[in-house]
Amino acid sequence: MPEQSSSLSSTAWSRIEIGLALGSILLITLVAFEELAATTIMPSVVASYRASAWYPLASGAALATQLSATVVAGVLADWKGPRFVLVAGIALFVAGLVVSALAPTIVVFVAGRALQGLGGGLLVVPLYVLVGRLVAPARRPSFFAWFSLAWVLPSLIGPAIAGYVTQLWGWRYIFGVVPILIAAGSIPVAFVLRDLAPQEERQASHLASLSRNALLAGVGVMALQLAGALPSLAARALVLLTGAVLAAWALPRLLPGGTFLARTGIPSAVLARLSAMAALIGLEVMIPLVIQRVHGWDEAFAGWWVTVGSLTWAVGSLGQARVHDPRRRRALPVVGGALMAVGSLPLGLILVDAVPLWIPFIGWLAMGLGIGLLHAPLSVMALEVTPEHQHGRVSSWLQVGDSAGPALELAAVSVMMSAWTATGVSGGAAYVPYWVIATALAFVTVFAVLRLRPSSTEGDAQSS
């Protein structure tokens, strides 16, 4: 059988490894491309439906459902095997793309985005499981390096491509063409899954409670996002209350105790990741909207802003990897958080039409560099001071923070925008809540990283 150790120890690449490499890289690239492309073209999407109030929900629905899917994907892969989870992820992702491409109304479009989030969350995790099962240990680092490149490459070209395609043919092509490419990427993976030995179902004692909490968290966050788009004040209040109750009950159960209180150690590390990603994605969603509607630039120009932010993230990530002194590495999250907070301030000037765009652009560069210096070191610090048998748990907490932060931020923006719009403000001032909430979260990141105390983190992980 292909997954047996005898075949894994071979120095030559097996047919299974080649197929898995080709298929996985293409699938991850397309998932990453779709996420970044959607950010760039979303102002055009909501404008075509004349549904500006739905912008935060249209941008954040996939993040909310991805939160739920990411939580259960690993446990589900252990229980049912990676084949089941991967096929389900591909099917849901493609279905979501088709629904969004053909959506006659904004409600149907958002439903498609929700399916995309579910599919994307389920799709990626089993690919990592397959690498662990089918790839020789000596070649696994190469696979993970290619996976990282597959996430980075779309950030260099995806937003610009999405902008140009939208200008030439319309936004529906961004969602309509990708399923064809997904089908092509699925062909080599299908051959891998065909030769994969059936997995005997394992007991998953925590799957039911984990799935319940993940589902309620996702539904709660999505309800918060929806509340801001509803025209009726009574319906808005009811949905807002329901979403707040569900999210407040379920989310803390997916994170270490004391996360939202910034308890020292692991909880503060998770809060720092949550707030940093929330601030970054919140501003990343705002920038294309403001550039197009306030400054009058097109989708392609807005796409380049997203691209440059990703490039500075990569620069920061590469820079932190060269820092080996333990004391300096512990300072990296503080430096990164400070750069994000300082960078968020001049970004507020993007709301002023008279201010040259190069001024907020400098702030955006600082934001990208800051997240690059902060993101990976937090993972390394958390794992270094955590017992090995709890690495999976800590990694899950960090991933949930990465997903929950942006979803919650866009929910807050949706609610605040509904109230802010009622005041009748116009121009760049109409988008002030986007900047205020993201900037506040950037400063929360600084507070959280200052609460990190590596010496006490191990005890926190064990007690959580």
N, C-alpha and C positions, 0 to 999 in steps of 0.2 A: 504494500500500500504506500502511496506517496508520502504520507506523513510519518512513516516509520523512521527511526533514527538512522538506519542504514543508508537511506537515501539522503537524509539531511547532512550526513557527514561527508558526502561526496564533494570534491573540489570543483567539479563542473556544475554549471547552472542547470537545474532540471527544467523540464518543460513546464512543470507546475509553478516554479519560481518565476520564470519569464512571463507566463500568463498573468500571474498575480501582480507582478510589478507593472506591466503595461495597463492592466485594467484598473488597478488601485490608483495609480497616478492620474489617469484620465478622469476617473470618477471624483476624486478629491479636488482636482483642478476645476471641474465643472461646478461642484457644490460651492467652492470658494468664489468662482466667477459670478455665479448667480447672486450670491449674497452682496458682493460689491456692486454689481451692475444694478441691482434693485435699488440700492441706496442712491445711485447717481440719477436714475430715471424716475424715481418716485414722484417728484414734483410734476412731471409731465403726465404720469398716470392719474393722479388725483385731479389734475386740471381737466383731463379728458372726460372725467365723470362729473366735473363740477362739484367735487366733494372735498373741499379743503379741510373741513373738520375731521376727516378720516385719515389725514396724513400720518399722525403718530401711530394709529392702529394699523394702517397699511404697511408702515415701516416695521412695526414691532410685533405683529401677529406671529411671524415665523420665529422670532426670538422666544416668545412665550411658549409655543408648542415644542420648540427645540429643547427648552429647559426640561419639559416633561420627558421627552424621548431620551435625552442624554442620561438622565438619572437611571432609567430602567434598562437601557440598551445592554450594558455590561452584564447585569444579572440575568437578563433574558438570553443573552448569548451563552452563558454558562448553563442555563437550564435547557433551552431548546436547541442550542448549537448555533454557530455563526451563519450557517446557510439560511436558516429561517429568518433571522434578523436582517441579514443583508438583502435578501429578496424582498422582504416587506419594506425595507427602507427605500430601495430603488423604485418599487411600485408606487409608494406614497409620494415620493419626490416627483416622479414623472407625472402622476395624476395631478398633483398640485400645480405643476408648470402648465399643463394643458388647460386646467380649469382657469388659471389666471390669464392665459393667452386668449381664451375665448369668452371671458367673463363679460356679460352684458351690463352688469351693474357693479358698483363698488363693493356691495355686500358679497357677491359671488367671488370677486377678485380677492377679498380678504380671506374668504374660505379657502381659496387656492393657496394663498400664502401660508395659512395655518397648516395645510397638508404638506407644503414644502418644508416647513420647520420640523414636522414629525419625521418626514422621510430623511432629511439631512441629519437629524439627530440619531436615527437608527442606522443610517448607512455607514458612517465612518467607523464606529466602534468595532464592528465585526471584521473590518479590514485589518485592524491592529491584532485582533485575536488570530486571524488566519496567518499573519506573519509569524506570530509566536508558535503556531502549530506546524507550519509547512516550510518555513525558511530556515536554512542552516544558521546556527548562532553567529558564525563569522560574517554572514552577509546581512544580518538584521540591522546593524548600524547604517548600512548603505540604504536599506529600505526606508528607515525612519528619516534619513537625510533627504531622500527624494520626496517623502511625504511633506516635509517642511517646505521644500522647494515648490511642491504642488500648491501649498497654501499661499506662498509668497508671489509666485509668477502671475497669477490673475490680478494681484494688486498693482502690478506694474502696467498692465495693458487692459485689464478688464473694464475699469471705469471709462477710459477713453473710447474703447470699442463700443461700449454701451451707449455713450453719448452720441457718437457718430451714426450708429445704426438707428437710433431714435430720431435723429435729425433727418436721415435719408428716407427711412421706411416706416417709422413709428415704433412705439415701445413694445407692441405685442410680439414683434419678431424676437425680442430678447427672451421671452418666455417660450415662444413657439418652436424655435430652432434647437434649443438645448436638449429636449427629449430625444431628438435624432442622434445627437452626439452621445447622450447617455446610453442609448441602445448600442452604439458602436463600442463604448467602453465596457459594456456588460458582456460582450461576446467572449473576450479572453477570460473574464471572471467566471462565466458560465461553464467553461471547460474545466476550470479549477474546481468549482463546486460539484461538477459531475463526477470527478474522480475522488472527491472527499468522502471518506468513510462515514457512514451514518453514526451519529453520536447518540449514545444512550442518555435519555433524559435524567438529569440529576435533580435532586430535591432542592427547591428554592424556598426556604422557609420564610425569608423576608420579602419575597417578591410581592406578595399581596399588599402588605402595609407600605412598602416602598412605592409601588405603583399608585396606590391610593393617594399618598402624600404628593407624589409628582403630578398626578392628574389634577388634584385640587389646587396645587400651586400654579400650574399652568392656566387652569380655568380662571382662578382668582386674578392673576396678573392680566389675562386677556380681557376679563370683565372690567378691570380698572381702565384699560386702554379704550374699551368700547364706550365707557361712560361719557367720555368727553365728546364723542361723536353723535350722541343722541340729541334730538331737538327738544324733546319733552323734558322739562325740569323734574317732574315726578319720576319718570323712567330713569333719568340720569342719576337721581339720588338713590333709587332702589338698586340699580346695577352697581353703582359706586360702593354702596354699603355691603352688598353681597360679595363683590370682589375683594374689598378690604378685609372682610371677615375670613374668607377662604385663604387669601394670601398670608394674612397674619397668623393663621392657625397652621398652615402647611409648610411654609418656607422655613421657619426656624427648625422644623423637624428634619430638614434636608441639609442643615448646616450645623457646625459645632456650637454647643451651648455658649451663649454670651457674645455671639457674632455682632448683633446689632447694638450691643452695649460696649463694643470695642474692648472686650476683656483681653488682657495681655496674653501674648503667645499666639497659638494657632488661630483663635477667633479674630484677632486683629489682622493677621495675615490674610485671612479669607475676606474680611471687610475691606482691606486695602485693595485686593483684586476686584471685588465687587464694585466698589465706588470708582476705581480707576477706569475699568471697562465701561461703566455707566457714563462717566464724564466724556470719555473719548467717543463712544458711539453716539451719545446724545449730540455732541457737536458735529460729528460726521454726518448725522442725519440733517442737522440744521443748515450746514454750509451749502449744499447744492440748492436747497430751497431758497435761501436768501440771495445767493449769487444770481439765480435765475429771475427771481421775482422783484428784488430790490435793485440789483445792479444791472439787470437786463442782459446778462451773458447767457450763452447757450449751454446745452447739456454737456457738450464735449469739453468746454472750459471748466465746468463744474467737476467733471470727471478727473481732470488733472489735479485738482486740489486733493481729492481722495487718494489719488496715486502717490502724490508727494508725501502725504501723511503716512502712508504705508512704507515708503522708502525710508523716512526718518526713523520709523519704528525698527526697520531692519538694521539701520546704522547703530541705533542704541543697543539692539540685541547683540550685534557683533561686538560692539565695544565692551559690553559687560562680560562677554565670554573671555576677554583678554585680561580681566582683573582676577588675580589669583590670591592676593593677600586677604586673609580672612577678615581683618578689620575693615579693609576698604570694601569688601563685598557686602558686609553688613550695612555699610553706608549707602550702597547703591539704591535701595528702595527709597531712602530719604531724599537723595538727590533727584531721583526720578519723579517722586511725588511733588517735590518743590518745583521742578520744571513744568509739570502739568498745571499746577496751581498758578504759577506766574504766567505761563503761556495762555491760560484761559482768559486772563484779564484783557489783553489787547484784542482778543477775538471778538469781544463785545462790540468793538468799533466796526465790525463788518455790517452791523445793523444800520450804520450811518452812511447814507448814499454819498455824502460829500467827502468821506475819508478814503484816501487811496487804498486799494486792496492789499498793497504790499505790507502795510502795517499789521493788519490781522493775520496776514500770511506768516509773518515771523512768529506770532503766537502759535499758529498751527504747527509750524516746524518744531517748536519747543514741546508741544503736546506729544507729538509722535516720538521725539527723542526720549521724553520722559517715560512713556509707557514701555519703550524698549529697554530702558535701564531698570525698570521696576518689575516687569512681569515675570521673566524667567528667574531672577534672583529670589523672589518670594517663594517660588516652587522649590528651588534648591534648598533654601533655608528651612522650609517646612519639613522637607523629607530628611534632611541631615539630622534634625533633632527629634525625629519620630522613630519609634521602633519599626523594624522592617515589616513586621506582620500587620502594621497599621498604615503602610504606604498607600494601599489601594483606597482606604477610607479617606485619607487626607487628600489624595489626588482627586477623588470624587467631590469633596468639599470645594476645592479650588475651581473645578470645572463648573460646578453649580453656581459658584459666585460669578464666574465669567459670563454665564448665560443669564442669571437672574438680575444682575446689575443693570445691563442695558434694557431688559424688558421692563423692570420697575421704573427706570428713568423715563422711558417713553410713556408709561402709564401715567406718571406724575405730570409729564408735559401735556398729555391729552386732557387731563382734568383741568390743569391750570389754564390751558389755551381756551377752553370753553368759557371759563369765567372772564379771562382777559379780553377775548374777542367781543364779549357783551358790552365792554366799555366804549367800543367804537373807535379804538386806535387804528391807525393805518400806517402804511409804509414800513420801514424797518422796525419801528416800535411795536408792530403787531406780533413780532417774533421774539420779544424780550424773554418770555418764560423759558424758551429753549436754552438761551444763554445763561440765565440766572440759575436754573436748576443744575445744569452741567457744571457751571463754575463752583457752585456750592459743594457738589460732589467731589470736585478736584481738591478742594480744601479739606473735605472729610478724609480723602486719601492721605493727605499730609498728617492729619491727626492720627489715623490708624497706623501708619508706618512708624510714627514716633512711639506708639504703644508696643511695638515689637520688642520682646525681650527673649532672645534665643535661649538663654540659660533656663528659662522657666517653661519653654514651649513644650518640651517633652512631657512634663507633668500635665500640661493642659491637654495634650493629645490623648494621654491615657485616661484622664478623667472625663473627657468628652465622649 
